[in-house]
Amino acid sequence: MSATSLTQVSLPVVAHPAASIRQVPRAGVSSAKASKALPPLRLTRRGRIVLVGIPLMLLAAVLLSLAGFFTSPAKASDSVADLAPTPSVSVTVQPGDSLWAIAGYVAPDRDARDVIADIVQLNNLTGGAVLPGQQLFVPTY
């Protein structure tokens, strides 16, 4: 008898056709398994700017609106009758006159500091100095 030698022959590995098909989860299967398969969310620089920038702009708009609300001037009166203009007369400043002298002349029975404050507010004066020939509105009491 003759001896025959057996040789091994390697065959190419062929994948099963069903192995390449992606399975879709059926109804009733928990979505936790499906969500684990998704990669984590990655934001680009532009995405981070949008994600942070839009809420910051909205917050700034709200804060500016509130700042405008809280710093607005108070309402002077509840009724229209109380909003009458201050009765006043026009006075020409003479050489040597001061606000103190004008306040003492206009309202000798009132405190001169209060009258000076009214004159400054009525004429929008920035300082306490007046010039000869200047026209001032002085409240009448």
C-alpha positions in Angstrom: 0.0 0.0 0.0 1.1 3.2 -0.7 1.1 6.1 1.6 -0.7 9.1 0.6 -0.1 12.4 2.2 -2.9 14.6 3.2 -2.4 18.3 2.7 -4.5 21.0 4.3 -6.2 23.4 2.0 -7.3 26.7 3.4 -10.6 27.9 2.0 -11.6 31.6 1.9 -13.8 32.7 4.8 -17.1 33.9 3.5 -19.2 36.0 5.8 -22.8 35.1 6.4 -25.1 37.4 4.4 -27.3 38.1 7.4 -24.3 39.4 9.4 -24.0 42.6 7.4 -27.7 43.6 7.9 -28.2 46.2 10.6 -31.1 45.4 12.9 -33.6 48.0 13.7 -35.1 47.9 17.2 -38.6 46.7 17.2 -41.5 48.4 18.9 -41.6 47.6 22.6 -37.8 47.3 22.9 -36.4 49.8 25.3 -34.7 52.8 23.7 -31.9 52.6 26.3 -30.2 50.0 24.2 -30.5 52.1 21.1 -29.3 55.3 22.7 -26.2 53.6 24.1 -25.1 52.9 20.6 -25.0 56.6 19.6 -21.7 58.4 20.0 -21.6 61.4 22.5 -22.6 64.8 21.2 -19.6 66.8 20.0 -19.9 70.6 19.6 -17.8 72.7 17.4 -16.5 76.1 18.4 -19.3 77.8 16.6 -21.8 75.5 18.2 -20.5 76.4 21.7 -20.7 80.1 20.9 -24.3 79.7 19.8 -25.2 77.5 22.7 -23.8 79.9 25.2 -24.1 83.2 23.3 -27.8 83.3 22.7 -28.9 82.8 26.3 -26.3 85.4 27.4 -27.7 87.9 24.9 -31.2 87.2 26.2 -30.1 87.6 29.8 -28.4 90.9 28.9 -31.5 92.2 27.2 -33.6 91.3 30.3 -31.1 92.9 32.7 -31.0 96.1 30.5 -34.8 96.3 30.5 -34.9 95.9 34.2 -32.2 98.5 34.7 -34.2 100.9 32.6 -37.3 100.2 34.6 -35.7 100.7 37.9 -33.7 103.8 37.0 -36.6 105.6 35.2 -37.7 108.8 36.9 -40.6 108.6 39.4 -44.1 109.7 38.6 -44.6 113.2 39.8 -48.3 113.0 40.7 -51.3 110.8 40.4 -53.7 113.4 39.1 -53.4 115.9 36.2 -54.4 118.7 38.5 -51.2 118.3 40.6 -49.0 118.5 37.5 -49.5 122.3 37.0 -46.4 124.2 36.1 -44.6 126.1 38.9 -45.8 129.8 38.9 -42.7 131.9 38.2 -41.6 135.3 37.1 -38.6 136.3 35.1 -35.9 138.3 36.8 -32.8 140.0 35.3 -29.7 139.6 37.4 -28.2 143.0 38.3 -24.5 143.6 39.0 -23.7 142.5 42.5 -26.7 140.2 42.8 -26.3 136.6 44.0 -28.7 133.8 44.3 -28.8 134.3 48.0 -29.9 138.0 47.6 -32.5 137.1 44.9 -33.9 134.3 47.2 -34.1 136.8 50.2 -35.8 139.4 48.0 -38.4 136.9 46.4 -39.3 135.0 49.6 -38.1 136.6 52.8 -40.3 134.3 55.0 -38.9 131.1 53.6 -35.5 129.5 54.1 -33.1 130.9 51.5 -31.5 127.5 50.9 -34.8 126.0 49.8 -35.6 129.0 47.5 -32.1 128.8 45.9 -32.6 125.1 45.3 -35.9 125.9 43.5 -34.2 128.6 41.4 -31.3 126.3 40.4 -33.8 123.5 39.5 -36.1 125.7 37.6 -33.3 127.2 35.5 -31.1 124.1 35.2 -28.1 125.9 36.6 -25.0 123.8 37.0 -23.3 126.1 39.6 -24.3 128.7 42.1 -22.9 131.7 40.1 -25.0 134.1 38.1 -23.9 136.8 35.7 -25.2 140.3 35.4 -27.9 140.5 32.7 -28.8 136.8 33.0 -32.5 136.0 32.9 -33.7 133.8 35.7 -37.1 132.3 36.3 -37.9 132.7 40.0 -40.8 130.8 41.6 -43.5 132.9 43.2 -44.9 131.7 46.5 
